[in-house]
Amino acid sequence: MSIDQVINLLAAITLFEMMIAIGLGVTITEIAGIARNGRLLLRAAAANYVGVPAVALGLLIVFDAQPLVAAGFLVAAVCPGAPFGPPFTGLARGNVVVAVGLMVVLAGSSALLAPILLQLLLPLVAGDQSLPINSVKIATTLLVTQLLPLGIGLAMRQWRPLLADRLKRPASLLSTVLNLALLGLILVVQRDMLIGIPLRAFAGMFLLLSATLAIGWLLGEPGGAQRKTLAITTAVRNAGVCLVIASSSFAGTPAVTAVTAYALLQTIVMALVALAWGRRNLTSERVGMSQSVVM
């Protein structure tokens, strides 16, 4: 088995286990509540499946990115529903329940929409290079590694809640370990490519991340927590799904490097943004309480 095949297998296993862990911590009632909010779903869909891919495509054209590099960033652009969304939302003092519901809905829908969007967008950045992608294979892989384990986790939470409670913590820990192992392996294998990333590319990644955050904020409903929640949910792309697609379709190429670099950048930057938002809210609350006491 080649190293690329090992990465592909580990990415699939990591995604499968991660989706089970997510399902163990979510109730069907919570998801149903988000699913009934048509206005919120429409805004989330517009942000994640129209706004972000459009901005990513525009930046890739402006920066004249190499086809395989562009492919990696487009993979990231069409894969929302990251498991980091809810904890980052909690740090920012947003609406965690809404973040969890959106994460599940977006992660599930991306299994069907991501391959379709890639089929439409990749030819626009391919230039003279062929960027073949098997949409049916990707959709099938994501259905097996994403929707199936999510369903298993949700079913266990619904019908065996005590067992789900016992399994949630170790499952989340295992998910963290597998993600670190996967990223570590890719960092070792793709080390030379990662070191060779120019500052101009990091500037482009930061612009893309800033744009995704702004899109989520602008499309969120005015009034605090929910707007902040959609902003964070939109900005954090699903690295697990991205790595499964990139490692299966573009193994050993700069596409995998681009996905890895962007995943690391978005995680660090969004953690800092969430902490800053949370501290700002906490300060505002304390000021408000002080004024109430004085009055």
N, C-alpha and C positions, 0 to 999 in steps of 0.2 A: 504493500500500500504506500503510495507516494505521500509526501507531506501535504500537498494540496488536498488530497482525498481525506487525510486525517483532519485537516481544518474544516472541510465541508461536513464531515461526520460529527465533529465536536460542536460545530455551529448548530446543526440540526438537533442534537441531544440537548444542548443548552437552551435553545428556544422551546423545545418540548417541555422540559422541566420547569422553565420559567413561567410558561403559560399555566401549568398546573398550579404553581405557587400563587399566581394571580387569582385564579379561580377559587382557590381555597379561602381567600380573604374577602370575597365579594358575594353578596346575596343576589338572587334573581330579582328580588323586590327592588333593590337599588338600581339595577340595570333597567328594569321595567320603568322605573320613575324617569330615568333619562330618556329612554326610548319614546315615552309619551310626550316629551317636550320637543315638539316638532321645530319650534323656532330655534332652540339651542342646537339641535342636530343639523339644521340647515346652515347655521352660522359656522359650526364646526366643520361641516363638509366643505363649505366654500373656502374656509381658511386653509384646510389641510390638503384638499384634492384639486383646488383651482389656484388659490393665491400662492401657496408655497412652490408648487411645481412651476408656475409661470415666472415667479421671481428667480428661481434657480436657473431656469432656461435662459432668461435674460442675462443674468450675470455670467453664465458660461459662455454665451456668445460675445459679451463685452470683453471678457478676459481671454477669449480665444483659446479655451482649454483644449488640451489634447483629447481625442475621442474617448479613450479608455478612462481618463481622469473624469471627463464629463459624465461618463456612464456611472461611475461611482457616486457622484454627487446627485445625479438624477434618481438613483436607487434610494438615497437618503431622503430626497425630496418627496417621494411617493409613499413613504412608509411611516405613518404616524402611529400613535398608540403606545408610546414608550412606558415601561413600568416605572421609570423614574419620575413620571409626571405627578402622581399623587404625593410622594414624599416631598418633592420640591414645592408643590402647592401648599403642603402643610407648613413647610419652613417659611413660605411667603405669607402665611395666614390667609390663604384663599379657601375656597370651598372644596374640601377633600372628597366629599361624597360625589359631587359633580365630576371632579377629576377622575375618580375611580370609574364612574359610569362611562365617561368619554373615552378613557383608556381602553376599556373592554370593547366598546362599540367601534372605535377606530381601528384597534388591533384586529378585530374580527373582519371588518369590511375591507381592510387592506389586503387580505388574502385573495380577494376577488378583484379589487380595483388596481392594486399595484402592478400586476402583470399587464393589464389593459393600458394603463398610463405609460408604462415603459415601452410597450409596443408602438405607441403613438409618438413618444418624445425622443426615443433613441435615434431614429433616422435623422432628426433635426440637428444632431451634434456629431453624427458619424463621419461627415465629410466623405473622403474617398475610402475610409476604412469600414469594413463590415463589422457590425456589432450584433451578431445573431443572438436571439433570445427566444427560448421556448416557453411561451406564455402558459400553455397547458401544463407543462412540467412544473413551472414555478407555482402556479395556482394549486396544483395537486400537492406539491411539497408543503406549501403553507397551510393548506387545509389539514394535512396530516400532522404537521409539527406545531400548528398554532390553534386552529379551531377545535380539533379533537381534544387536545389536552386541556384547553380552556373549558370545554364542556365537561370533562371528567372532574376538574376542580370545582366547577359550579354545582354539579350534581352531588358531589360529596358534601359541599357546604349546605346544600338544600336538604338532603336526606340523612346525612350523618354529621351534624354540626359539631358534636363533641370530638369526633375523630378528626374533623377538619381543623378544629382549634389546636389539637395536639400536633398535627402535621404541619401547620402553617409556619411556625418558627424554623424547624429544621429544613423545610422546603425552601424558605427564603434564604437561609444560610447556604444551602447547597447551590441555589441559583447564583448567589454572589460568588461562590468559589468557582463555579463553572464559567461564569462571565470573565472573571479575572484570569483563569487558565486559558480561555480562548483568546482574550486580548494579549496576554503574555506570549502565547505561541505565535500569534500574528506579528507582534512587535519584533520577535526574534527573527522570524522568516523574512519579514518585510523591512528589516532594520535599515538596509542601505537605501531603499526607496524613501523611507520616512525621513532619514537624515537629509536626503537630497531635496526635500520639499522647500521651495524658495519662499522668502518672506511675502512675496506678491500673492502666493497661493493662500497663505494664512490670512492675509488681508481680505481676500475674496471669501474665505470661510467665515470670517468675522462679520462681513457685510451680509452674507446669507443668513447667519444666525440672528443678526439684528433685525433683518427684514422679516423673518418668520415670527419673531417676538412682536414686532409692530403690527403684522397682519392679524395675529390672534387678538391683540389689544384693541385694534380698530373694529374688528368684527364682533367683539364681545359686547354684551349688553352693558351700558353705562351704569355705574353704581357699585364699584368696589370689587367684592370678592369674586363674583362670577366672571367679570371681565379679566381679572388677574388670572383666574383659573384657565380660561381659554387661551390666554397669551402663553402661559407656561406649557400647557398641553400641546399647543401648536409648535412651539419652539423646540421641544425635545422630541427628536425623531427616534424611531424604534431600532436601535443598533442591532439587536438580536436578529430581527427580520432582515435588515440590510445586509448583515454578514452572511446569512443563509443564501440570499439571492446572489450577492457578489461572489461568494466563494464557489457557488455551483455553476454560475454562468460565465464568470470571468476569473477563474482560479489563477493565482500567481501573477496577476497583472496589476497595474497602477489603480484599477478600479477598487480592488480590495484595500490598497493603501489609502485611497481617498476616503473610503467609508470609515476605516479605522481612525484616521487623523481627525475627521469631522466628529466622530463619536467621542473621542477624547476631549476635543475642544468644547463641544456643546455641553458635556457633562460638567467640566470645570467652570465654564462661564455661567451656566444656568444655576449651578449651586451657589455661586457668589451673588447672582442677581436675586435668587430666592431669599438668601440670608439678608441681603440689603433691604428688600421689600418688607420682610418680616420685622426687622429691627425698626424700620420707619413706622410701621403700623403700631408696634409696641410703644414707641416713643409718643406717637400721637395719642394713643389711648391713655398713657400716663399723664400727659399734659391735660387732656380732657377731664380726667379724674381729679387732678389738682385744682383745676378751675372750678369744678363742681363743689369741691370741699370749701374753697374760698367763698363761693357765692352762698 
